[in-house]
């Protein structure tokens, strides 16, 4: 499906010329490509062309097919049908990585810079600088060539500087310079502003315009539509794996662009996410976050305030880089906040002090269960009771195995953990049961505040229900729950929602059921400025 599905005035023809009207070379093309993963049709007959001297925006909700299209355009996967062309020529074989890198480069949201190396070493990573077959590195020539690339494009980074000292903005510059030094004239920028401050965003836009004016073709992927209107010449929209709109930015108003991303609205009940309705008033305030500001690579936070009361589940929504998970990490002390306060049960928490937070009665379910959630080689029983060792210990700190097993059995039963025995290593469990162990460990000490980040990622349907039921029971028993998630189905247990966009609270929903269409618009930053309230009113 192509063209303007929303009935707007957009030109649905694929671009064949640069914005100025002169004929321009196509630097990257997808011609009627389709890609399927199992039963999921990720792309369906999608055609898109990026020409030299053009910045082409690509937008769409999460799961629309943007990432899959990038994997095809960069040679990381082959389309099931259709073809990829680079510089007007058929794409090389997937095995010929050098040929791909000479034609197209992608700067991902997650940096690919190697911290221990210098800027010059990163620019020429895995490439000879002293002849194609020479085993030696010409260090002087490498630094000189890296300096020339920086100078040519106006990049202000010292090539002898260690990459570990670079800012997020400077790392992007190094990755762009790496692509340009190889000779690529097709550049893909994937959510490049997600972790940048406002001043850095403006500098990035200037660099994008300079690259475009220098003949580079850019595919610019972003959730922020104001960026598309500021720097892009054309824009294409993916929805459910199909290209539903493509045209010149100046011909497409924002209302049509939003409508094409979301699609025509189904009947109202189909758009609603049923959620708990609390008839009584929430209890005392258990968690207070006031004017919190954090500078973090995972997403900066600027002047965020929120509170959670006993018997309440506050949902904090946001796309990756919005700052929602950063708030959770700051609350539990994993990262230090630069300004503001975190108060738990009336007591201020010192920044960056995890032990102090836990002793004040906070339970924590991290986003990455493998890195932070459990001890993989320890058994189910040991993991479930790691947070209550003091409670189940006798004199001299010796653990009572009888008490440990009783507590572990109780948690395992509540969470429906499937294991051969309490001694089975958690590493050998399924993903869903591993996550149940993580949640059980957080709930074991009966915390007054529970902070949960993306609790149902990568688990089966049955495990998802069990996990949400466990957190919902904790809420009903008087716990104050802060749930950070980008999965709308998790919101069924929430009594109130806050939406974060670019490090700030951008909207509030305080009357369930939650309207899916308005949630999508708010999370994508498409709602008008100001707080969104009473969605069913």
Secondary structure, DSSP 8 states (H G I E B T S, - for coil): --S-TT--S---S---B-TTSSB--EEEEEEEEEEEETTEEEEEEEEEEEETT-EEEEE--TTSSHHHHHHHHTTSS--SEEEEEETTEE---TT-HHHHHTTEEEE-SS----TTSBHHHHHTTT--SS-TT-SS--HHHHHHHHHHHHHHHT----TTSBGGG--HHHHHHHHHHHHHHHT--EEEEESTTTT--HHHHHHHHHHHHHHHHTT-EEEEE-S-HHHHHHH-SEEEEEETTEEEEEEEGGGS-HHHHHHHHH-S---HHHHEE------S---SEEEEEEEEEE--TT--EEEEEEEEETT-EEEEE--TTSSHHHHHHHHTTSS--SEEEEEETTEE--TT-HHHHHHTTEEEE-S-IIIII--TTSBHHHHHTGGGTTTTB-GGG-B-HHHHHHHHHHHHHHHT---S-TTSBGGGS-HHHHHHHHHHHHHTT--SEEEEESTTTT--HHHHHHHHHHHHHHHHTT-EEEEE-S-GGGGGG-SEEEEEETTEEEEEE-SSSEEHHHHHHHHTT-S-SS----TT-
